[in-house]
Amino acid sequence: MTARVARVVIGMGGCRFGVVRRAWDISFPAEPKELAGLRRVIRSHLAMWGLADTVRDAQLCATELVTNVMRHVGVGTPTRLAVSMSGSRLRLEVGDPEIRALPTPGPVTEGHERGRGLMLVEGVAERWGVVLRGDSKVTWCELATGLRSSVDHVEGPQVAKAEALLGLVGLASRTEGAQQGPLSVAQAEEAAIDVIADLLHWLRAHGCDPDSALDRAQMHFEAELPEAVRPCTWGLRDSERR
């Protein structure tokens, strides 16, 4: 067992469980009133994907690409946003039914803003392009995430400690002769829930208040989140934050 533990602790390069990031899409009319909701959806999904540092650039790119549809195709045009991973990059695709005029960036001059949105996209994206698909076109861009692969996660001391702990918990829960492959994210999630429950039992056994500990842990967690995905609790009473 000692040798197996040593391998877990030493081999800490990269994610040991593999993050699941399933592609998703949403259809909507290209209208100004849709933009705020679109940004909220992006924020929510990227927070779940662990890509908080990419939220603002993704929101900017999606907003500008949809605004481009409104400006050059027409307000109310049926539009689709698709989000996926392209290797280590985050890929955004905005599709619309207009195939005659392809979007091109251009200099912004007084009284002439054609191409302004794509210049902003070009400024934050690693690359972008346009794909014609029969009776529609897709304008896409890809953003750097800092990951090593599509199933990697961002680095951080808290995440590294949790990875090591869950790896050890996973080893301890396996019987002799069981397959020694890596735990899945779902298995690691169950292990994490078990660890949290065990810690609450430990707190209660030692005369501590588990509910208070959970509240404090939640406060620490939210305080350490990047501002782009931090829950908005300004003006709420403590009982409303739970």
Secondary structure, DSSP 8 states (H G I E B T S, - for coil): -HHHHHHHHH--SS-SS------EEEEEE--HHHHHHHHHHHHHHHHHTT-GGGHHHHHHHHHHHHHHHHHHT-TT-EEEEEEEEETTEEEEEEEES--SS-------BTTB-TTHHHHHHHHH-SEEEEEEETTEEEEEEEE--S-SSTT-----HHHHHHHHHHHHHHHHTS-TTS--S---HHHHHHHHHHHHHHHHHHHHHTT--HHHHHHHHHHHHHHTS-GGG----TT--HHHH-
